[in-house]
Amino acid sequence: MDYPRLRFSSLPSSNTYLIEHWTEFGPFAFVRTDFQSAGKGRGDHTWSSAPGENLLFSMLIKNPDASKVGLYSLGAAVAVTLSLKELGLDGLTIKWPNDVYCDDKKICGILLQGSLPDYLVIGIGVNVNQKTFEGDYAHAPTSYYLEKGEEGDNDKLFDLICGYLVNYFDVASIEGDELLREFRKRDYLYGKNIRRLDKGKTVSGVAIGVDEAFNLIVNEDGKRRLINSGEILI
């Protein structure tokens, strides 16, 4: 089944557009923009992108399974990773919960927003043809162009990612086993020393995988902790 795909030359934020218009669509919808003037990242971070060079879009899911937010988050990252791989990019990993890295540099950010159980919006920004990145970054960025030395096809990448997303998130068949298998092949954090904030204090540990509920498993001083949200630092 084909789902609505809207494209704009510019928007403040594709996520914001779908949040404001979610009642106008059916089960799935996609909004793509060539430029975002107020792109959002996780927490208070922003997502900036050179006009027309990268792939910026959001997916609306109506009536999502509120118990599987982790699956939607991880599934979006897997969809991006497999699509980039189809375009010939290697060295791809996923940093829980949903950042996509290429050879230790960030190539894609994903942001989930919404009002459960009514709707969920998944915003995806993939660095495709941007050649330079200005400003300070918590983790060095990269792009398809910088990694491959050639321009990527934003339209083809968009089609590939949308296909994976609809396949994964069909409300009649949503399952986590396949997504977990794909994620575990590319788990960026596995075996790494990580830091996180817990009640205002910095806690250190070793990431040892993700469980069936998509929680990050961390060994902290010999104790097994399950983390379901928050920023993870290395």
C-alpha positions as CSV (number, residue, x, y, z in Angstrom):
1,M,0.0,0.0,0.0
2,D,1.2,3.5,-0.8
3,Y,1.2,6.1,2.0
4,P,1.2,9.9,1.7
5,R,4.6,11.4,1.0
6,L,4.7,15.2,1.2
7,R,7.8,17.2,0.2
8,F,8.6,20.8,1.1
9,S,11.5,23.0,0.0
10,S,11.7,24.3,3.6
11,L,10.0,23.7,7.0
12,P,10.9,24.7,10.6
13,S,10.8,21.0,11.4
14,S,9.3,18.0,9.6
15,N,8.5,16.5,13.1
16,T,6.6,19.7,14.1
17,Y,4.6,19.6,10.8
18,L,3.4,16.1,11.5
19,I,2.7,16.8,15.2
20,E,0.5,19.7,14.1
21,H,-1.2,17.8,11.3
22,W,-1.4,14.2,12.6
23,T,-5.2,14.0,12.5
24,E,-5.2,14.6,8.8
25,F,-3.5,11.3,7.9
26,G,-4.1,7.6,7.9
27,P,-1.9,5.0,9.6
28,F,1.4,6.1,8.1
29,A,2.6,9.3,6.4
30,F,5.9,10.8,5.5
31,V,7.0,14.4,5.3
32,R,10.3,15.3,3.7
33,T,12.0,18.7,3.5
34,D,15.1,20.0,1.8
35,F,15.8,22.4,4.6
36,Q,14.9,22.8,8.3
37,S,15.1,26.2,9.9
38,A,14.5,24.8,13.4
39,G,15.7,21.1,13.3
40,K,15.6,19.3,16.6
41,G,17.9,16.8,18.2
42,R,17.6,14.8,21.4
43,G,17.2,16.9,24.6
44,D,18.0,20.5,24.0
45,H,20.2,19.8,21.0
46,T,19.5,21.1,17.5
47,W,20.0,19.4,14.1
48,S,21.5,21.6,11.5
49,S,21.9,20.6,7.8
50,A,23.1,22.4,4.7
51,P,20.1,23.2,2.4
52,G,19.4,20.6,-0.2
53,E,22.4,18.4,0.6
54,N,21.0,15.8,3.1
55,L,18.0,13.6,3.6
56,L,15.6,15.1,6.2
57,F,12.2,13.5,6.8
58,S,9.7,12.3,9.4
59,M,7.3,9.4,9.6
60,L,4.0,9.5,11.3
61,I,2.6,6.3,12.9
62,K,-1.0,6.5,14.0
63,N,-2.1,4.4,17.1
64,P,1.4,2.9,17.7
65,D,1.9,0.1,20.2
66,A,2.8,2.2,23.3
67,S,4.7,-0.7,24.9
68,K,7.1,-0.9,21.9
69,V,8.6,2.6,21.7
70,G,12.1,1.0,22.0
71,L,11.3,-1.1,18.9
72,Y,10.3,1.9,16.9
73,S,13.4,3.7,17.9
74,L,15.8,0.9,17.2
75,G,13.9,-0.2,14.1
76,A,14.3,3.3,12.5
77,A,18.1,3.0,13.0
78,V,18.2,-0.5,11.5
79,A,16.2,0.8,8.5
80,V,18.7,3.6,7.9
81,T,21.7,1.3,8.3
82,L,20.4,-1.4,5.9
83,S,19.5,1.3,3.3
84,L,22.9,2.9,3.5
85,K,24.5,-0.5,3.1
86,E,22.4,-1.1,0.0
87,L,24.0,2.1,-1.4
88,G,27.4,0.6,-0.8
89,L,28.4,2.2,2.5
90,D,30.3,-0.1,4.9
91,G,31.5,0.3,8.5
92,L,28.0,1.1,9.9
93,T,27.0,0.7,13.5
94,I,24.2,1.8,15.8
95,K,24.7,3.6,19.0
96,W,21.8,2.8,21.3
97,P,19.1,4.0,21.2
98,N,19.2,5.1,17.6
99,D,22.2,7.0,16.3
100,V,23.8,5.6,13.2
101,Y,27.6,5.8,13.0
102,C,30.1,5.1,10.1
103,D,33.6,4.3,11.2
104,D,33.1,6.0,14.6
105,K,31.5,9.2,13.1
106,K,27.9,10.1,13.3
107,I,26.0,9.9,10.0
108,C,22.4,9.9,11.1
109,G,20.4,11.2,14.0
110,I,16.8,10.1,14.9
111,L,14.3,11.8,17.2
112,L,11.0,10.3,18.4
113,Q,8.2,12.6,19.5
114,G,4.4,12.2,19.9
115,S,1.5,11.6,22.1
116,L,1.0,8.0,23.0
117,P,-1.2,6.0,22.3
118,D,-2.5,8.4,19.6
119,Y,0.5,8.9,17.4
120,L,4.3,8.8,17.2
121,V,6.6,10.8,14.9
122,I,10.0,9.5,14.0
123,G,12.3,12.2,12.6
124,I,15.3,11.1,10.6
125,G,18.3,13.2,9.4
126,V,20.9,11.4,7.3
127,N,24.1,13.3,6.2
128,V,24.3,12.5,2.6
129,N,26.1,15.1,0.5
130,Q,27.3,17.6,3.0
131,K,31.0,18.2,2.6
132,T,31.8,20.4,5.6
133,F,30.4,20.7,9.1
134,E,30.7,23.9,11.1
135,G,30.5,24.3,14.9
136,D,31.1,22.0,17.8
137,Y,29.8,18.4,18.0
138,A,29.6,15.9,20.8
139,H,30.7,13.3,18.3
140,A,32.4,14.0,15.0
141,P,29.9,14.0,12.0
142,T,30.4,12.5,8.6
143,S,28.4,12.0,5.4
144,Y,27.9,9.5,2.6
145,Y,30.0,11.8,0.4
146,L,32.8,12.1,2.8
147,E,33.0,8.3,3.3
148,K,32.5,7.3,-0.3
149,G,34.0,10.2,-2.2
150,E,31.0,10.5,-4.4
151,E,27.5,12.0,-4.2
152,G,24.7,9.9,-2.8
153,D,21.1,9.7,-4.2
154,N,18.8,11.2,-1.7
155,D,15.7,10.1,-3.5
156,K,16.8,6.5,-3.7
157,L,17.9,6.5,-0.1
158,F,14.5,7.9,1.0
159,D,12.6,5.2,-1.0
160,L,14.8,2.5,0.6
161,I,14.3,3.7,4.2
162,C,10.6,4.2,3.8
163,G,10.2,0.6,2.5
164,Y,12.0,-0.8,5.5
165,L,10.0,1.4,7.9
166,V,6.6,0.4,6.6
167,N,7.7,-3.3,6.5
168,Y,8.9,-3.2,10.1
169,F,6.1,-1.1,11.6
170,D,3.0,-2.7,9.9
171,V,0.7,-2.8,12.9
172,A,-0.5,-6.3,12.0
173,S,3.0,-7.9,12.1
174,I,5.3,-5.7,14.3
175,E,7.9,-8.0,15.9
176,G,11.2,-7.3,17.5
177,D,13.3,-10.5,16.8
178,E,14.5,-9.5,13.3
179,L,15.3,-5.9,14.5
180,L,17.2,-7.2,17.5
181,R,19.3,-9.6,15.3
182,E,20.2,-6.8,12.9
183,F,21.0,-4.4,15.8
184,R,23.2,-6.9,17.6
185,K,25.3,-7.3,14.5
186,R,26.1,-3.5,14.6
187,D,26.0,-2.7,18.4
188,Y,28.4,0.3,18.6
189,L,28.4,0.4,22.4
190,Y,28.9,-3.3,23.1
191,G,31.9,-3.8,25.4
192,K,32.7,-0.1,25.7
193,N,33.1,1.9,28.9
194,I,30.2,4.3,29.1
195,R,28.9,7.1,31.3
196,R,25.4,8.3,32.1
197,L,23.7,10.6,34.4
198,D,21.6,9.1,37.2
199,K,19.8,11.4,39.7
200,G,22.3,14.1,38.9
201,K,25.4,12.0,39.4
202,T,27.7,10.5,36.7
203,V,27.6,6.7,36.7
204,S,30.2,4.6,34.8
205,G,29.9,1.0,33.5
206,V,30.4,-1.3,30.6
207,A,27.7,-1.8,27.9
208,I,26.9,-5.5,27.4
209,G,24.0,-5.5,24.9
210,V,20.3,-4.9,24.6
211,D,17.5,-7.0,26.0
212,E,14.3,-8.2,24.3
213,A,12.5,-5.1,25.6
214,F,15.2,-2.9,23.9
215,N,16.7,-1.7,27.1
216,L,20.5,-1.1,27.2
217,I,22.2,-3.6,29.6
218,V,25.1,-2.0,31.6
219,N,27.4,-3.7,34.1
220,E,28.0,-1.1,36.8
221,D,30.3,-2.3,39.5
222,G,29.3,-5.9,39.0
223,K,25.5,-5.1,39.0
224,R,23.4,-5.5,35.9
225,R,21.4,-2.3,35.1
226,L,18.7,-1.9,32.5
227,I,18.6,1.6,30.9
228,N,15.5,2.6,29.0
229,S,16.3,6.2,28.3
230,G,18.9,9.0,28.6
231,E,22.1,10.1,26.9
232,I,25.0,7.7,26.9
233,L,28.5,9.1,26.8
234,I,31.8,7.3,26.0
